[in-house]
Amino acid sequence: MTTNTIQKSERQYYIDWLRFLLILSVFLFHIGMIFNSWDWHVKNDITCPSKSVLWYIMAFLSTWRMPLLILISGAGTYFALGTKTSGQYLDERFKRLFIPLLVGVFTLVPVQVYIEKSAQYDSIFTFYPHMLEGIYPSGNFSWHHLWFIAYLFLIALVISPLIRFFRSGQFDLFIGKLAKIVSKLLGANIFVIPLILSQIFLRPYFPENTHDLIHDWAAIVYYIICFLTGFIVLSNKNMVESIRKQRFLFLIESVMMGTLIVTIPYMANNGKTGHMIWDILEPFVALSCGFAAIGFAKQHLNFNNNFRRLANEAIYPFYLLHQPVIVVVGYIMVQWDIDAIWKVICITTSSLALTVAIYWFLVRPFNVLRFVFGMKMIRANKLEKDPGLSLTPITISADKKSFD
């Protein structure tokens, strides 16, 4: 690799902090799903209408939060790859992604489906024999929020044959040329081009983000491009530095594009035109917001402390656990006869506390559960100083078009 490539041993703390903040936003986003107008597993009796403040916030978040998580996943894969062969890389991805996915599908997801369909079953125990009957939402089988884990495993399968090319001189030459473009004024917008093209060619055939894999190829290709963008950009010192220096420009661009995407598509004369405008603007919003976040994180969050180490280890199991906890807690508390704002506060604090408690007391101390939750094993009965669990390379919401 070139001298401008960030060495894999150089921990990029700002990426850990950014990942932590994004997963926290995922948690809050799912709290919001209880109270906004979009369909979800649990709903409050009174919800915010379309075009409300909450609606605009969540619509805006849905355009860039997921692409940025995928982008960071690509960076995490670069730093985790090391000298691994394709086979070693896939073996690690199988342990860190597929096993938690498989366990989660049969333990965490059924709780959510049962809560949503509790009127049809006497208890969770009577639901389990029927969990494989049909595909959600008409049936009972789903991977719900774990679709992200499944897609990351799919991406690992796609890129594994390219590992040798990523270590070649031709790839270094390609990266060097890209770095020169990115160093120019807002030059990183070049990565928007393949994203837009993917939507122009695929979105007519796959109009919705279904997250069911089979009918979701417009989104899958979009995510693969985001993943490779992170793999390329965040591994190169010159590109990262250019984005850091231009962070205010990307912030201005993100505000402008964010304003356009929540206004222009809904001013169109028909729904088809509105969707087309959305699909063209969304990549601009995704990358401008993503690059602004990366730039400010690099400037202000590139430091280490004990909380970062604890949070970085916890963030993956926290993601796996948070949604079923929110669904159960929300199902109970939306029935309380109190104002909506108090429900928001109670559901948020209780879900956060319960998710952290389950992780801290039931998952973190035991190697068996650490393994099935994609964590590194405890050695000699001691936690490693910095387990280096990158939720992204191991890695992870739902956007406005999904059932999550």
C-alpha positions as CSV (number, residue, x, y, z in Angstrom):
1,M,0.0,0.0,0.0
2,T,1.1,3.6,-0.5
3,T,2.6,5.8,2.3
4,N,-0.6,7.7,2.3
5,T,-2.5,4.7,3.4
6,I,-3.4,4.6,7.1
7,Q,-1.7,1.7,8.7
8,K,-4.1,-1.0,10.1
9,S,-2.4,-0.7,13.5
10,E,-3.3,3.0,13.7
11,R,-6.5,3.1,15.7
12,Q,-8.9,5.7,14.3
13,Y,-10.7,6.7,17.5
14,Y,-13.0,9.1,15.8
15,I,-14.5,6.2,13.8
16,D,-15.4,4.5,17.1
17,W,-17.0,7.6,18.5
18,L,-18.9,8.2,15.3
19,R,-20.2,4.6,15.4
20,F,-21.3,5.0,19.0
21,L,-23.2,8.2,18.2
22,L,-24.9,6.6,15.1
23,I,-26.0,3.5,17.0
24,L,-27.4,5.8,19.7
25,S,-29.3,7.6,16.9
26,V,-30.6,4.2,15.8
27,F,-31.9,3.6,19.3
28,L,-33.7,7.0,19.4
29,F,-35.0,6.5,15.9
30,H,-36.8,3.3,16.9
31,I,-38.2,5.1,19.9
32,G,-39.6,7.6,17.4
33,M,-41.2,4.9,15.4
34,I,-43.6,4.3,18.2
35,F,-44.9,7.9,17.9
36,N,-44.7,8.9,14.3
37,S,-47.1,8.0,11.5
38,W,-45.1,5.2,9.9
39,D,-46.1,1.5,10.5
40,W,-44.1,-0.3,13.2
41,H,-44.5,-3.1,15.6
42,V,-45.9,-1.0,18.5
43,K,-47.7,2.2,18.1
44,N,-49.0,4.8,20.6
45,D,-52.7,5.6,20.4
46,I,-51.8,9.2,19.3
47,T,-49.1,9.6,16.7
48,C,-47.5,12.6,15.1
49,P,-49.1,13.2,11.6
50,S,-47.2,13.3,8.3
51,K,-45.2,16.5,7.8
52,S,-44.9,17.1,11.5
53,V,-41.6,18.1,13.1
54,L,-40.9,14.5,14.1
55,W,-41.7,13.3,10.6
56,Y,-39.2,15.7,9.0
57,I,-36.5,14.8,11.5
58,M,-36.9,11.0,10.9
59,A,-37.3,11.4,7.1
60,F,-34.0,13.4,7.1
61,L,-32.2,10.8,9.3
62,S,-33.4,7.9,7.2
63,T,-31.6,9.3,4.2
64,W,-28.0,9.3,5.6
65,R,-27.8,7.4,8.9
66,M,-27.8,3.9,7.2
67,P,-25.4,4.8,4.4
68,L,-23.0,6.3,7.0
69,L,-23.1,3.2,9.1
70,I,-22.4,1.1,6.0
71,L,-19.6,3.4,5.0
72,I,-18.0,3.1,8.5
73,S,-18.4,-0.7,8.1
74,G,-16.3,-0.5,5.0
75,A,-13.6,1.4,6.9
76,G,-13.8,-1.1,9.8
77,T,-13.3,-4.0,7.4
78,Y,-10.1,-2.3,6.0
79,F,-8.7,-2.0,9.5
80,A,-9.8,-5.5,10.5
81,L,-8.6,-7.2,7.3
82,G,-4.8,-7.1,8.1
83,T,-3.0,-9.9,6.3
84,K,-5.9,-12.3,6.3
85,T,-6.6,-14.4,3.2
86,S,-10.1,-14.5,1.7
87,G,-10.8,-17.7,3.6
88,Q,-9.7,-16.3,6.9
89,Y,-11.7,-13.2,6.3
90,L,-14.9,-15.1,5.6
91,D,-14.3,-17.4,8.6
92,E,-14.1,-14.4,10.8
93,R,-17.2,-12.8,9.2
94,F,-19.1,-16.1,9.7
95,K,-18.3,-16.1,13.4
96,R,-19.0,-12.4,13.9
97,L,-21.9,-11.9,11.6
98,F,-23.7,-15.1,10.6
99,I,-23.8,-16.8,14.1
100,P,-25.3,-13.7,15.9
101,L,-27.7,-13.4,13.0
102,L,-28.8,-17.0,13.2
103,V,-29.1,-16.9,17.0
104,G,-30.9,-13.6,16.9
105,V,-33.4,-14.7,14.3
106,F,-34.5,-17.6,16.6
107,T,-34.3,-15.7,20.0
108,L,-34.6,-11.9,19.6
109,V,-36.8,-11.5,16.6
110,P,-39.7,-13.9,17.6
111,V,-40.2,-11.7,20.7
112,Q,-41.0,-8.7,18.5
113,V,-43.2,-10.6,16.1
114,Y,-45.1,-12.2,19.0
115,I,-45.7,-8.8,20.6
116,E,-47.1,-7.4,17.4
117,K,-49.4,-10.4,16.9
118,S,-50.1,-11.2,20.6
119,A,-53.8,-11.1,20.0
120,Q,-53.5,-14.3,18.0
121,Y,-51.5,-16.3,20.6
122,D,-51.9,-17.0,24.3
123,S,-48.2,-16.6,25.0
124,I,-44.7,-16.5,23.5
125,F,-44.6,-20.3,24.1
126,T,-47.6,-21.0,22.0
127,F,-46.2,-18.6,19.3
128,Y,-42.9,-20.4,18.9
129,P,-44.3,-23.5,17.1
130,H,-45.7,-21.1,14.5
131,M,-42.7,-18.8,14.0
132,L,-41.7,-20.5,10.7
133,E,-45.2,-20.2,9.2
134,G,-45.0,-17.7,6.4
135,I,-42.9,-14.7,5.8
136,Y,-43.5,-11.5,7.8
137,P,-45.6,-9.4,7.7
138,S,-48.3,-11.7,6.6
139,G,-46.5,-14.6,8.2
140,N,-44.3,-14.9,11.3
141,F,-40.7,-15.5,10.1
142,S,-38.4,-12.5,9.8
143,W,-35.0,-11.1,10.7
144,H,-36.4,-7.6,11.5
145,H,-33.6,-5.3,12.5
146,L,-31.0,-8.0,12.0
147,W,-31.4,-7.5,8.2
148,F,-28.3,-5.2,8.6
149,I,-26.2,-8.1,9.9
150,A,-27.4,-10.3,7.0
151,Y,-26.5,-7.6,4.4
152,L,-23.1,-7.1,5.9
153,F,-22.4,-10.8,5.6
154,L,-23.6,-10.7,2.0
155,I,-21.2,-7.8,1.3
156,A,-18.4,-9.9,2.9
157,L,-19.2,-12.6,0.4
158,V,-19.1,-10.1,-2.5
159,I,-15.8,-8.4,-1.6
160,S,-13.8,-11.5,-0.5
161,P,-12.7,-12.4,-4.0
162,L,-11.4,-8.8,-4.3
163,I,-9.0,-8.9,-1.3
164,R,-5.9,-9.7,-3.5
165,F,-6.8,-6.8,-5.8
166,F,-7.1,-4.4,-2.8
167,R,-3.5,-5.2,-2.0
168,S,-2.2,-4.7,-5.5
169,G,-0.2,-1.9,-7.1
170,Q,-3.1,-1.2,-9.5
171,F,-5.4,-0.5,-6.6
172,D,-2.9,1.8,-5.0
173,L,-2.6,3.7,-8.3
174,F,-6.4,4.0,-8.5
175,I,-6.6,5.3,-4.9
176,G,-3.9,7.8,-5.6
177,K,-5.8,9.3,-8.6
178,L,-9.0,9.4,-6.5
179,A,-7.2,11.2,-3.7
180,K,-6.2,14.0,-6.1
181,I,-9.9,14.4,-7.0
182,V,-11.1,14.3,-3.4
183,S,-8.6,17.0,-2.5
184,K,-10.3,19.5,-4.8
185,L,-13.3,21.6,-3.6
186,L,-16.1,19.2,-2.6
187,G,-14.2,16.6,-4.8
188,A,-15.5,13.8,-2.6
189,N,-18.8,14.2,-4.2
190,I,-17.4,12.0,-7.0
191,F,-18.6,9.1,-4.9
192,V,-22.2,10.3,-5.5
193,I,-22.0,9.3,-9.2
194,P,-22.1,5.5,-8.8
195,L,-24.8,5.8,-6.1
196,I,-27.1,7.8,-8.4
197,L,-26.4,5.5,-11.3
198,S,-27.3,2.5,-9.2
199,Q,-30.7,4.0,-8.4
200,I,-31.4,5.1,-11.9
201,F,-30.9,1.6,-13.3
202,L,-32.2,-0.5,-10.4
203,R,-34.9,1.5,-8.5
204,P,-37.5,1.1,-11.3
205,Y,-37.3,-2.6,-10.8
206,F,-37.0,-2.5,-7.0
207,P,-39.0,0.5,-5.9
208,E,-39.1,-0.1,-2.2
209,N,-36.4,-0.8,0.5
210,T,-37.9,-4.1,1.6
211,H,-34.8,-5.5,3.5
212,D,-35.9,-9.0,2.5
213,L,-32.8,-9.5,0.3
214,I,-34.7,-11.0,-2.7
215,H,-36.6,-7.9,-3.7
216,D,-34.1,-5.3,-2.4
217,W,-31.3,-5.1,-5.0
218,A,-31.5,-1.4,-5.5
219,A,-30.7,-0.9,-1.8
220,I,-28.2,-3.8,-1.7
221,V,-26.1,-2.3,-4.6
222,Y,-26.4,1.1,-3.0
223,Y,-25.0,-0.3,0.3
224,I,-22.2,-2.1,-1.4
225,I,-21.1,1.2,-3.0
226,C,-21.3,2.9,0.4
227,F,-19.2,0.1,1.9
228,L,-16.5,0.4,-0.7
229,T,-16.5,4.2,-0.3
230,G,-15.7,3.8,3.3
231,F,-13.1,1.2,2.6
232,I,-11.4,3.5,0.1
233,V,-11.8,6.9,1.7
234,L,-11.3,6.3,5.4
235,S,-8.1,4.2,4.8
236,N,-6.4,7.1,3.0
237,K,-4.7,9.9,4.9
238,N,-5.1,12.5,2.1
239,M,-8.8,11.8,1.6
240,V,-9.6,12.0,5.3
241,E,-7.6,15.2,5.7
242,S,-9.4,16.8,2.7
243,I,-12.7,15.9,4.2
244,R,-11.7,17.3,7.6
245,K,-10.6,20.6,6.0
246,Q,-13.8,20.9,4.0
247,R,-16.1,19.8,6.9
248,F,-18.0,23.2,6.9
249,L,-18.5,23.0,3.2
250,F,-20.0,19.5,3.5
251,L,-22.2,20.8,6.4
252,I,-23.5,23.6,4.3
253,E,-24.1,21.2,1.4
254,S,-25.9,18.7,3.7
255,V,-28.3,21.5,5.0
256,M,-29.1,22.5,1.4
257,M,-29.6,19.0,0.2
258,G,-31.5,18.0,3.3
259,T,-33.9,21.0,2.8
260,L,-34.4,20.0,-0.8
261,I,-35.2,16.4,-0.2
262,V,-37.9,17.0,2.4
263,T,-39.6,19.7,0.3
264,I,-39.0,19.3,-3.5
265,P,-40.3,15.6,-4.0
266,Y,-43.5,16.5,-2.2
267,M,-44.1,19.5,-4.5
268,A,-44.1,17.3,-7.6
269,N,-47.3,16.8,-9.6
270,N,-47.4,13.1,-9.2
271,G,-46.0,10.4,-6.9
272,K,-43.8,8.8,-9.6
273,T,-42.0,12.1,-10.3
274,G,-41.6,12.7,-6.5
275,H,-40.0,9.3,-6.0
276,M,-37.6,9.9,-8.9
277,I,-36.5,13.3,-7.4
278,W,-36.1,11.7,-4.0
279,D,-33.9,8.9,-5.5
280,I,-31.6,11.4,-7.2
281,L,-31.3,13.7,-4.1
282,E,-30.9,10.9,-1.5
283,P,-27.3,10.0,-2.5
284,F,-26.3,13.7,-2.2
285,V,-27.8,14.0,1.2
286,A,-26.3,10.7,2.3
287,L,-22.7,11.5,1.4
288,S,-22.8,15.2,2.2
289,C,-24.1,14.4,5.7
290,G,-21.7,11.5,6.0
291,F,-18.7,13.5,5.0
292,A,-19.6,16.4,7.3
293,A,-20.0,14.0,10.2
294,I,-16.6,12.3,9.4
295,G,-14.9,15.7,9.1
296,F,-16.2,17.0,12.4
297,A,-15.5,13.7,14.1
298,K,-12.0,13.6,12.8
299,Q,-11.5,17.2,14.1
300,H,-13.0,16.9,17.5
301,L,-13.4,13.2,18.5
302,N,-10.1,11.6,17.6
303,F,-9.2,10.7,21.3
304,N,-9.3,7.7,23.5
305,N,-10.6,7.1,27.0
306,N,-12.1,4.3,29.1
307,F,-15.6,5.0,28.1
308,R,-14.7,4.6,24.4
309,R,-13.2,1.2,25.1
310,L,-16.3,0.1,27.0
311,A,-18.7,1.5,24.5
312,N,-16.8,0.1,21.5
313,E,-17.1,-3.4,23.0
314,A,-20.8,-3.0,23.9
315,I,-22.1,-1.4,20.8
316,Y,-22.6,-4.5,18.7
317,P,-24.6,-6.5,21.4
318,F,-26.4,-3.3,22.2
319,Y,-27.6,-3.1,18.6
320,L,-28.7,-6.7,18.6
321,L,-30.7,-6.3,21.9
322,H,-32.1,-2.8,21.7
323,Q,-35.1,-3.3,19.3
324,P,-36.7,-6.3,21.1
325,V,-36.3,-4.4,24.4
326,I,-37.9,-1.3,22.9
327,V,-40.8,-3.3,21.5
328,V,-41.5,-5.1,24.8
329,V,-41.2,-1.9,26.9
330,G,-43.1,0.1,24.4
331,Y,-46.0,-2.4,24.2
332,I,-46.4,-2.1,28.0
333,M,-46.0,1.7,28.4
334,V,-48.1,2.9,25.4
335,Q,-51.1,1.5,27.3
336,W,-50.4,3.8,30.3
337,D,-52.9,6.7,30.7
338,I,-50.3,9.5,30.7
339,D,-49.3,12.2,28.3
340,A,-47.3,11.2,25.2
341,I,-44.2,13.1,26.3
342,W,-44.1,11.1,29.5
343,K,-44.4,7.9,27.5
344,V,-41.4,9.0,25.4
345,I,-39.4,9.7,28.5
346,C,-40.4,6.5,30.2
347,I,-39.9,4.2,27.2
348,T,-36.5,5.8,26.4
349,T,-35.0,5.6,29.8
350,S,-36.4,2.2,30.6
351,S,-35.4,0.7,27.3
352,L,-31.9,2.1,27.6
353,A,-31.4,1.0,31.1
354,L,-32.8,-2.5,30.4
355,T,-30.7,-3.0,27.2
356,V,-27.5,-1.9,29.0
357,A,-28.3,-4.1,32.0
358,I,-28.9,-7.2,29.9
359,Y,-25.6,-6.6,28.1
360,W,-23.6,-5.9,31.3
361,F,-24.9,-8.6,33.6
362,L,-26.0,-11.4,31.2
363,V,-23.9,-11.1,28.0
364,R,-20.6,-9.4,28.9
365,P,-19.4,-11.8,31.7
366,F,-20.0,-15.1,29.9
367,N,-17.9,-16.4,27.0
368,V,-20.8,-18.5,25.5
369,L,-23.0,-15.4,25.2
370,R,-20.1,-13.2,24.1
371,F,-19.5,-15.7,21.3
372,V,-23.2,-15.7,20.1
373,F,-23.3,-11.9,20.3
374,G,-20.2,-11.5,18.1
375,M,-17.8,-10.4,20.9
376,K,-14.3,-11.5,21.6
377,M,-13.8,-14.1,24.2
378,I,-12.6,-13.3,27.7
379,R,-9.1,-14.7,28.3
380,A,-7.8,-15.6,31.8
381,N,-11.0,-14.3,33.3
382,K,-10.1,-10.7,32.4
383,L,-11.5,-8.4,29.8
384,E,-8.9,-7.2,27.3
385,K,-7.9,-3.6,27.7
386,D,-9.2,-2.7,24.3
387,P,-11.1,-5.6,22.7
388,G,-11.2,-3.7,19.5
389,L,-14.7,-4.9,18.7
390,S,-15.6,-2.9,15.7
391,L,-19.3,-3.0,15.2
392,T,-18.7,-2.1,11.7
393,P,-16.3,-4.8,10.5
394,I,-18.1,-7.3,12.5
395,T,-20.6,-5.5,12.1
396,I,-24.6,-3.0,11.5
397,S,-32.3,0.5,11.5
398,A,-34.6,1.2,9.8
399,D,-35.2,3.7,7.2
400,K,-38.5,5.2,6.2
401,K,-39.2,2.5,3.6
402,S,-38.6,-0.6,5.8
403,F,-40.6,-2.5,8.3
404,D,-38.1,-1.7,11.1
